[in-house]
Amino acid sequence: MNTQLRRAAVAMAATAMAVSLAACGSAKEAGGNDSGGDDKKKDGPLTIGLLLPEDQTARYENFDRPLIEAKIKELCSDCEVSYVNAKQDASTQQQQMNSMITKKVDAIILDAVDSKSIAGSVKKADDAGIPVVAYDRLAEGPISAYTSFDNEEVGRVQGTALLEELGDKAKDGQIVMMNGSPTDPNAAMFKKGAKSVLDGKVKVGKSYDTTDWKPEEANKNMSGAIASLGKGNIVGVYSANDGMAGGIITALKSAGVDPLPPVTGQDAELAGVQRIIAGEQFMTVYKPFKPEADAAAEMAVALARGEDVKADGTIDSATTKGVPATLIPPVAVTVDNLKDTVIKDGLYKLEDICTAKYAKACEKAGLK
């Protein structure tokens, strides 16, 4: 079953990318924004602004930031990265954007806290001749390029994995949906993708949108769902990411739910991977951060130099049409393919995962 799941996930990812993107080789060929110009630096040092949204999710500080910085240095050894983190505060991020504009950075890589409220700052950057690469989340305003994952496909992969694991239980049981933050446009796409698979196949007893992706809010909502639905009536939980999955599983264990129902996740966080090995979390979605980070760095450096942006296709935001875009396909990860995904790709070393607490579970899973 899990081999079929892996094959299905990869196949769906490839299909989704083929449908959602029209092939193109550059920003001009794609009909997207061209923020280049004769006044752009063709060589010499650059300053690239990097704005990440929060530090609660482990991926941003552990993977996205160092990978982007490393790729920029590879492309431009004397370039500088000016980094800030908004810590989930949209107003703070707007101030950070304005500061980057005042510093006259050559390009900005932006992972928006709130895709709508940042639009005015993106417009200010564009007016100042500073191209903005929307990273991971599709910010509104005149962005020059975008890279992320196929976010609806992430939801479809999660929903498909959950349904396959539930089997016949899906017919008579009910699940809880713990969706991401309503201010994050990706959360809406994850939810849409998941519902496209789950609707009509399993009853959703409770559905929540989780402010700022907070695990503690997911924990509180899950406790409420258990009280409302009854702990014996919940056959599975759709969790949009690993952080919330941790809060959900804590609530299930505190309520005495045994065995635990399958719980989904996303981001392949170390704690999530360890819960999968321990049998507490069913799956996560592995989103290879390096190709996304590399794409963002390449886009930012090219735009800063007035060069064409290499992209796989185009995408439309709520405010801007034909944005050059590169979307990375996601991969479903269960205990059966951990070795062939997150470990093989070097996301984690075996010793990072298989600490003393998880030694027996690792041995049982064949991780040696």
DOVO-739790 format. One line per 2 residues: for each residue x, y, z of C-alpha. Coordinates in pm, whole numbers. Layout:
<atoms>
X,Y,Z; ...
</atoms>
This chain:
<atoms>
0,0,0; 275,244,90
469,171,-232; 154,254,-426
113,568,-217; 461,688,-304
411,621,-674; 72,792,-671
211,1097,-493; 493,1140,-743
260,1084,-1039; 5,1333,-909
277,1590,-848; 403,1556,-1206
50,1582,-1347; -35,1884,-1137
276,2066,-1247; 205,1991,-1613
-148,2127,-1582; -78,2431,-1369
233,2559,-1545; 290,2651,-1908
652,2590,-1997; 871,2891,-2047
1238,2976,-2035; 1248,3330,-1899
1047,3614,-1758; 1016,3781,-2095
919,3460,-2271; 656,3394,-2005
503,3736,-2043; 577,3818,-1679
712,4133,-1521; 1054,4246,-1638
1210,4446,-1357; 1546,4461,-1532
1681,4772,-1688; 1994,4950,-1808
2053,5088,-1456; 2084,4739,-1304
2428,4611,-1206; 2561,4365,-1460
2845,4265,-1232; 2992,4351,-894
2850,4307,-545; 2478,4308,-470
2269,4330,-156; 1973,4092,-147
1708,4143,119; 1569,3822,270
1246,3851,470; 1113,3536,636
778,3527,816; 828,3348,1148
1054,3133,1362; 802,2896,1522
825,2655,1229; 1170,2495,1234
1220,2502,858; 1281,2875,818
1588,2914,1039; 1720,2559,992
1679,2523,616; 1538,2814,414
1769,3087,543; 2102,2898,527
2017,2741,190; 1924,3074,31
2229,3247,176; 2459,2968,54
2317,2976,-300; 2349,3355,-324
2713,3328,-215; 2770,3056,-474
2624,3277,-747; 2791,3595,-627
3078,3557,-381; 3092,3926,-293
2716,3968,-254; 2556,4041,82
2233,3902,225; 2041,4137,455
1822,3907,666; 1525,3979,892
1247,3766,1044; 901,3915,1111
818,3663,1388; 462,3632,1255
387,4006,1278; 255,4160,956
318,4519,1070; 676,4434,1159
727,4286,813; 592,4599,646
846,4805,845; 1120,4561,744
1025,4598,378; 1033,4978,409
1377,4955,569; 1504,4741,279
1372,5001,35; 1544,5280,229
1871,5081,220; 1829,5052,-157
1887,4678,-169; 1915,4538,-520
1639,4275,-485; 1415,4129,-216
1316,3770,-142; 988,3789,52
801,3518,240; 492,3714,344
329,3693,687; 8,3828,535
-7,3816,156; -268,4093,130
-135,4349,378; 216,4338,232
94,4446,-115; 150,4817,-44
511,4754,54; 566,4543,-258
433,4835,-463; 677,5072,-288
965,4840,-372; 853,4817,-734
824,5196,-756; 1181,5219,-624
1303,4978,-892; 1361,4692,-649
1231,4358,-780; 1056,4130,-531
1065,3750,-547; 770,3599,-361
904,3298,-176; 689,3006,-58
377,3226,-30; 225,3416,-321
234,3778,-199; 6,4032,-360
131,4344,-536; 363,4373,-840
596,4084,-761; 857,3998,-1025
884,3620,-971; 757,3341,-748
880,3005,-625; 705,2762,-396
560,2415,-393; 245,2302,-569
37,2381,-263; -293,2231,-377
-98,1916,-459; 35,1915,-101
-323,1898,23; -413,1630,-229
-114,1418,-123; -215,1453,243
-581,1371,174; -496,1073,-47
-257,930,212; -517,967,487
-793,800,285; -571,509,187
-467,455,548; -829,472,671
-956,218,419; -1306,101,512
-1308,319,825; -1360,621,601
-1713,504,517; -1857,511,867
-1617,728,1069; -1542,1098,1079
-1227,1304,1076; -1114,1637,1216
-956,1894,982; -694,2122,1137
-614,2375,866; -344,2642,869
-355,3015,935; -626,3215,755
-370,3489,677; -146,3244,489
-258,3195,125; -87,2856,119
-317,2732,395; -620,2792,175
-455,2599,-108; -362,2305,119
-722,2297,240; -864,2316,-112
-641,2033,-230; -725,1813,67
-1098,1873,35; -1088,1787,-334
-985,1437,-226; -1173,1399,103
-1514,1547,14; -1770,1273,-38
-1530,1004,85; -1529,1073,459
-1734,1287,696; -1560,1592,840
-1687,1615,1197; -1501,1935,1283
-1289,2177,1079; -1073,2456,1218
-854,2733,1077; -558,2771,1313
-433,3123,1386; -63,3162,1300
-24,2782,1272; 14,2766,1651
49,2411,1792; -110,2524,2118
-422,2641,1934; -435,2313,1743
-411,2134,2078; -699,2337,2219
-915,2285,1910; -846,1912,1909
-947,1884,2273; -1272,2060,2184
-1330,1826,1890; -1277,1519,2111
-1524,1654,2368; -1779,1732,2097
-1749,1423,1878; -1641,1160,2132
-1294,1012,2136; -1412,682,1992
-1572,846,1689; -1265,1013,1536
-1099,783,1282; -839,1027,1150
-706,1381,1165; -602,1600,874
-330,1828,1012; -190,2079,766
161,2074,915; 386,1892,1160
386,2159,1430; 8,2138,1466
25,1759,1444; 235,1764,1761
-32,1964,1946; -306,1738,1810
-132,1418,1915; -74,1557,2265
-447,1629,2293; -537,1279,2172
-301,1115,2420; -425,1335,2704
-782,1224,2627; -676,859,2646
-726,786,2276; -560,449,2209
-469,350,1949; -404,688,1797
-585,758,1469; -371,844,1164
-259,1209,1173; -112,1384,869
152,1657,863; 380,1867,645
737,2001,637; 918,1685,752
1025,1854,1074; 1260,1645,1288
1001,1609,1565; 743,1501,1307
979,1244,1156; 1048,1105,1504
675,1083,1576; 633,888,1251
901,641,1359; 736,610,1700
399,534,1538; 230,848,1670
205,1044,1344; 112,866,1024
275,1079,755; 428,1411,661
482,1591,332; 846,1634,241
904,1951,46; 1265,1954,-75
1375,2296,48; 1699,2317,-152
1547,2344,-503; 1301,2606,-375
1578,2803,-203; 1805,2772,-507
1529,2898,-738; 1465,3202,-517
1834,3291,-500; 1876,3253,-876
1569,3465,-945; 1678,3743,-706
2034,3765,-841; 1913,3760,-1204
1655,4032,-1140; 1906,4246,-951
2136,4227,-1252; 1858,4304,-1500
1869,3956,-1649; 1587,3725,-1756
1435,3503,-1488; 1452,3130,-1549
1117,2977,-1452; 909,2670,-1533
599,2869,-1619; 374,3148,-1495
114,3196,-1224; -151,3460,-1152
-182,3622,-811; -489,3815,-699
-325,4135,-827; -62,4037,-1083
-94,3822,-1393; 171,3613,-1563
426,3604,-1282; 726,3381,-1373
699,3082,-1140; 881,2764,-1046
682,2513,-840; 847,2215,-670
651,1886,-638; 590,1751,-283
650,1394,-166; 443,1188,80
661,1038,356; 568,750,586
783,522,798; 833,300,492
1013,557,278; 1195,776,531
1528,623,431; 1468,696,61
1357,1056,112; 1463,1278,405
1764,1065,498; 1883,1000,142
1857,1370,58; 2059,1463,366
1781,1655,537; 1871,1469,857
2144,1230,959; 2042,897,1105
2192,994,1441; 1980,1311,1448
1663,1104,1417; 1754,792,1610
1838,939,1949; 1828,719,2260
1455,785,2298; 1383,652,1949
1653,383,1923; 1414,87,1954
1160,241,1717; 1436,306,1463
1555,-52,1489; 1201,-177,1434
1169,51,1130; 1490,-83,985
1681,242,1032; 2036,146,1123
</atoms>
